[in-house]
């Protein structure tokens, strides 16, 4: 993998690139608070077939950040800008949570940019959930604001996250990747790349517009969901996949929202069978 960068609205955005230049194209989009490197095992598994670019969204990983945005379309537009930067007419795409939701929003703008989207529990809230967040706030935002951001170093952070309840179900490789790619070394230790204020702002931003554009997602789409998704309700999921004959919903028993961090083998099996 090589680290590359491009400019987007005055920000320097970073991405990981791998694979042969003349191969099929694949873009990977990560979840809120994480980074492209969390999915390095996917990149390594697919680099023999695809030319891959995995984006660090603004304020994540090694990308510059800002709090001056008002909707998730900000992340949608970063993905479309990456495709333009690479000169890719279209590409396969894999997204997780925020990344999956941003890919689906990008498909609402221009579904022709995507050969196929594989979205792991994408955040595509329904009317009731959006209204609740607008009225009462998102509990996840409250958690994010209290997140510890600074550490004596990456070694200390690894010890803390290895025993933290939030990472209890993660593979140890994912915990190591989180420390490696989601923390930056500073003069006095290490700090989360994604500031808690940014993570909270992302969780807090909701809008209704995407619900009225679901029929625009006309590319082949595979939704990979847990038995009960809290971020992609059944009616919304059904409307997403009804626009292409090969689109489908796959529910995986015994999985949760963070499947790509908890079970690499199952995640790869799903991706390979979907591609």
TORPA-95836 format. One record per residue (C-alpha): residue number from 1; x, y, z. Coordinates in steps of 0.5 Angstrom, whole numbers. Each point is the difference from the previous one (the first is absolute). Layout:
! residues N
PT    n     c1     c2     c3
PT  NUM      X      Y      Z
...
! end
This chain:
! residues 275
PT    n     c1     c2     c3
PT    1      0      0      0
PT    2      2      7     -1
PT    3     -2      7      3
PT    4     -3      5     -5
PT    5     -3      6      1
PT    6     -5      5     -4
PT    7     -3      7      1
PT    8     -7      1      2
PT    9     -3      6      2
PT   10      6      3      2
PT   11      2     -6      4
PT   12      5     -5     -1
PT   13     -3     -7      0
PT   14      4     -7      1
PT   15     -2     -6     -3
PT   16      4     -7     -1
PT   17      1     -3     -7
PT   18      1     -7     -2
PT   19      0     -5     -6
PT   20      2      1     -7
PT   21     -2      6     -4
PT   22     -4     -3     -6
PT   23     -4     -5      5
PT   24     -7      1      2
PT   25     -2      6      4
PT   26     -2     -1      8
PT   27     -1      6      5
PT   28      0     -1      7
PT   29     -4      4      5
PT   30      1      0      8
PT   31     -5      1      6
PT   32      0      6      4
PT   33      6      1      5
PT   34      4     -5     -4
PT   35      5      0     -6
PT   36      1     -4     -6
PT   37      6     -4      3
PT   38     -5     -4      4
PT   39     -2     -3     -6
PT   40      7     -2     -2
PT   41     -1     -7      0
PT   42     -6      1     -6
PT   43      5      4     -4
PT   44      5     -6      1
PT   45     -5     -5     -2
PT   46     -2      4     -6
PT   47      6      3     -3
PT   48      1     -6     -5
PT   49     -6      2     -3
PT   50     -2      7      1
PT   51      4      7     -1
PT   52     -3      2      7
PT   53      0      7      3
PT   54     -2      0      8
PT   55     -2      7      2
PT   56      1      4      7
PT   57     -6      4      0
PT   58      2      7      3
PT   59      2      1      7
PT   60      2     -8      0
PT   61      6     -4     -1
PT   62      5      5     -3
PT   63     -5      4     -4
PT   64     -1      8      3
PT   65     -6      1      3
PT   66     -5      6      1
PT   67     -7      1      4
PT   68     -3      4     -5
PT   69     -5     -4     -4
PT   70     -7     -1      1
PT   71     -2     -7     -2
PT   72      3     -7     -2
PT   73      0      2     -7
PT   74      7      3      2
PT   75      2     -7      0
PT   76     -4     -2     -6
PT   77      4      5     -4
PT   78      7     -2      2
PT   79     -2     -7     -3
PT   80     -2      3     -7
PT   81      6      5      1
PT   82      5     -6      1
PT   83     -3     -3     -7
PT   84      1      6     -3
PT   85      7      1      2
PT   86      2     -7     -2
PT   87     -4      1     -7
PT   88     -4     -6      2
PT   89     -7      0     -4
PT   90     -3     -6      4
PT   91      3     -5      6
PT   92     -2     -5      4
PT   93     -1      2      7
PT   94      0     -2      7
PT   95     -3      4      6
PT   96     -1     -1      8
PT   97     -5      4      4
PT   98      2      8     -2
PT   99      4     -3     -6
PT  100     -6     -4     -2
PT  101     -5      5      1
PT  102      4      5     -4
PT  103      1     -4     -6
PT  104     -7     -1     -1
PT  105     -1      7      1
PT  106      5      1     -6
PT  107     -4     -5     -4
PT  108     -6      4      1
PT  109      4      6     -4
PT  110      3     -5     -5
PT  111     -2     -7      0
PT  112      4     -1     -6
PT  113      7      1      4
PT  114     -1     -7      3
PT  115      0     -7     -3
PT  116     -2     -3      7
PT  117      0      3      7
PT  118      1     -5      6
PT  119     -3      4      6
PT  120      1     -3      7
PT  121     -5      3      5
PT  122     -1      6     -4
PT  123     -3      6      4
PT  124     -6      2     -4
PT  125     -5      2      6
PT  126     -7      0     -1
PT  127     -5      6      1
PT  128     -1     -2      8
PT  129      7     -1      1
PT  130      2      7     -3
PT  131     -5      4      4
PT  132      2     -3      6
PT  133      7      2     -1
PT  134     -2      7     -2
PT  135     -5      0      6
PT  136      4     -3      6
PT  137      7     -1     -3
PT  138      4     -6     -2
PT  139      2     -5      6
PT  140      7     -2     -4
PT  141      2      8      0
PT  142     -1      0      7
PT  143      5     -6      1
PT  144      5      3     -5
PT  145      0      7      3
PT  146      3     -4      7
PT  147      5     -4     -4
PT  148      7      0      2
PT  149      4      3     -5
PT  150      7      1      3
PT  151      5     -6      2
PT  152      7      0      2
PT  153      2     -4     -6
PT  154     -3     -5     -5
PT  155      3     -6      5
PT  156     -4      3      5
PT  157     -6      1     -4
PT  158      0     -8     -3
PT  159      0     -2      7
PT  160     -6      4      2
PT  161     -4     -2     -6
PT  162      2     -7      0
PT  163     -4     -1      7
PT  164     -5      6     -1
PT  165     -7     -3      0
PT  166     -2      3     -7
PT  167      5     -4     -4
PT  168     -1     -6      4
PT  169     -3     -4     -6
PT  170      6      3     -5
PT  171      5     -4     -3
PT  172      7      2      3
PT  173      2      2     -7
PT  174     -6      5      0
PT  175      3      3      6
PT  176      7      0     -2
PT  177     -3      3     -7
PT  178     -4      5      4
PT  179      6      3      4
PT  180      5      0     -6
PT  181     -5      4     -5
PT  182     -5      3      5
PT  183      5      4      5
PT  184      5      5     -2
PT  185      7      0      4
PT  186      1      7      3
PT  187      6      4      4
PT  188     -3     -3      6
PT  189     -3     -7     -2
PT  190     -6     -2     -4
PT  191     -7      3     -2
PT  192     -6     -2     -4
PT  193      0      2     -7
PT  194     -7      1      0
PT  195     -1      5      6
PT  196     -6     -2      4
PT  197     -4      7     -2
PT  198      0     -2     -7
PT  199     -2     -7      1
PT  200     -6      3      4
PT  201     -2      5     -5
PT  202      0     -6     -5
PT  203     -5     -4      4
PT  204     -4      6      1
PT  205     -1      2     -7
PT  206     -6     -3     -3
PT  207     -5      2     -6
PT  208     -6     -2     -3
PT  209      2      1     -7
PT  210      3     -7     -2
PT  211     -6     -3      2
PT  212     -3      3     -6
PT  213      5     -2     -5
PT  214      1     -8      2
PT  215     -3     -1     -7
PT  216      6      3     -3
PT  217      5     -6      2
PT  218     -1     -4     -6
PT  219      7     -3      0
PT  220      1     -7      3
PT  221      0      0      7
PT  222      1     -5      6
PT  223     -2      2      7
PT  224      3     -4      5
PT  225     -4      1      6
PT  226      0     -3      7
PT  227     -6     -4      2
PT  228     -3      7      3
PT  229      3      6     -3
PT  230     -1      6      4
PT  231      3      5     -5
PT  232     -3     -3     -7
PT  233     -7     -2      2
PT  234     -4     -5     -4
PT  235     -4      4     -4
PT  236      5      5     -2
PT  237      5     -6     -2
PT  238     -6     -3     -4
PT  239     -1      6     -4
PT  240      8      1     -1
PT  241      0     -7     -4
PT  242     -6      0     -4
PT  243      3      4     -5
PT  244      5     -5     -3
PT  245     -2     -7     -2
PT  246      7     -3      3
PT  247     -1      4      7
PT  248     -1     -4      6
PT  249      0      1      8
PT  250      4     -5      3
PT  251     -1     -1      8
PT  252      5     -4      4
PT  253     -2     -3      6
PT  254      5      1      6
PT  255      3      7     -3
PT  256     -1      7      2
PT  257      2      7     -2
PT  258      7     -1      0
PT  259      1     -7     -3
PT  260      6      3     -5
PT  261      4      1      7
PT  262     -3     -7      3
PT  263      1     -5     -5
PT  264      5      1     -6
PT  265     -1     -7     -3
PT  266     -8      1      0
PT  267      1      7     -3
PT  268      4     -3     -5
PT  269     -4     -5     -2
PT  270     -6      4     -1
PT  271      4      5     -4
PT  272      3     -5     -4
PT  273     -7     -4     -1
PT  274     -3      7     -2
PT  275      5      2     -5
! end
